[in-house]
Amino acid sequence: FFLCSLGAPQRSFLVNRVLRWEQRRPRALAMRFGKKLALRVMDDETGAPYVSHKAMKEAINRTVRELRLYQAHLQNAEAWPDGGRILTDLADEDDGEKLVEIERRVMDCDSGLFAIVDEDIARIRGHLRDQEARLVAELAQVQGRFLEAGLLMEESQLSLLERALPTDVTDRVELCRRVLELRIRGGPAAA
């Protein structure tokens, strides 16, 4: 469409530019993010939610397409204000109305992308809250077992012990370490 309206020198210049760019472009690229994410999701057994990469990529691609169309219309209107057109298929429509319509579609695409991001964040936050609650429950169980085994002392037990000692305690950590040491030396009966 556009290349047809150019003269031979301009066409060959553009074609040569594209070919040179293609030659400089690296061929052996590192693994792309989508591929890495897919491999990670397949190996993951935690049930953790991941970002909706494919949906986000599609939304971004739709936005980019609309922005390119908008840019083409805008350049067409600016380059040929006297009515001549580079893109003949755009000449039939009113440029102002068309630009407003494309702007609306770009905003819709943008809103769609952020809706996807917001949904992903909500799912991830929910998962984190669930995992945090599970972790709190497991830590409470471990703490209870440590208390039963005598490896951990409650504040009330520690205060009773401090009052029972003939001297003032300056270092509670040292006191706990000594009590644990005595319990280990005394064997299971001491606990």
Contacts in CASP RR format, 6 or more apart in sequence:
PFRMAT RR
TARGET T0000
AUTHOR 0000-0000-0000
METHOD contacts of the structure
MODEL  1
FFLCSLGAPQRSFLVNRVLRWEQRRPRALAMRFGKKLALRVMDDETGAPY
VSHKAMKEAINRTVRELRLYQAHLQNAEAWPDGGRILTDLADEDDGEKLV
EIERRVMDCDSGLFAIVDEDIARIRGHLRDQEARLVAELAQVQGRFLEAG
LLMEESQLSLLERALPTDVTDRVELCRRVLELRIRGGPAAA
1 87 0 8 1.000
1 88 0 8 1.000
1 89 0 8 1.000
2 86 0 8 1.000
2 87 0 8 1.000
3 11 0 8 1.000
3 14 0 8 1.000
5 86 0 8 1.000
6 14 0 8 1.000
33 53 0 8 1.000
34 53 0 8 1.000
34 57 0 8 1.000
37 50 0 8 1.000
37 51 0 8 1.000
37 53 0 8 1.000
40 50 0 8 1.000
41 50 0 8 1.000
44 50 0 8 1.000
47 127 0 8 1.000
48 124 0 8 1.000
48 127 0 8 1.000
49 120 0 8 1.000
49 123 0 8 1.000
49 124 0 8 1.000
49 127 0 8 1.000
50 120 0 8 1.000
51 117 0 8 1.000
51 120 0 8 1.000
51 124 0 8 1.000
52 116 0 8 1.000
52 119 0 8 1.000
52 120 0 8 1.000
55 116 0 8 1.000
56 113 0 8 1.000
56 116 0 8 1.000
56 117 0 8 1.000
59 109 0 8 1.000
59 112 0 8 1.000
59 113 0 8 1.000
59 116 0 8 1.000
60 113 0 8 1.000
62 109 0 8 1.000
63 106 0 8 1.000
63 109 0 8 1.000
63 110 0 8 1.000
63 113 0 8 1.000
66 102 0 8 1.000
66 105 0 8 1.000
66 106 0 8 1.000
66 109 0 8 1.000
67 106 0 8 1.000
69 102 0 8 1.000
70 99 0 8 1.000
70 102 0 8 1.000
70 103 0 8 1.000
70 106 0 8 1.000
72 87 0 8 1.000
72 90 0 8 1.000
73 87 0 8 1.000
73 90 0 8 1.000
73 95 0 8 1.000
73 98 0 8 1.000
73 99 0 8 1.000
73 102 0 8 1.000
74 99 0 8 1.000
75 86 0 8 1.000
76 85 0 8 1.000
76 86 0 8 1.000
76 87 0 8 1.000
76 90 0 8 1.000
76 95 0 8 1.000
77 95 0 8 1.000
77 96 0 8 1.000
77 99 0 8 1.000
79 86 0 8 1.000
80 86 0 8 1.000
83 91 0 8 1.000
84 91 0 8 1.000
85 91 0 8 1.000
90 98 0 8 1.000
143 152 0 8 1.000
144 152 0 8 1.000
146 152 0 8 1.000
147 153 0 8 1.000
147 154 0 8 1.000
149 191 0 8 1.000
150 180 0 8 1.000
150 183 0 8 1.000
150 191 0 8 1.000
151 180 0 8 1.000
153 161 0 8 1.000
153 176 0 8 1.000
153 179 0 8 1.000
158 172 0 8 1.000
158 175 0 8 1.000
158 176 0 8 1.000
161 175 0 8 1.000
161 179 0 8 1.000
162 169 0 8 1.000
162 172 0 8 1.000
162 175 0 8 1.000
169 175 0 8 1.000
182 190 0 8 1.000
183 190 0 8 1.000
183 191 0 8 1.000
END
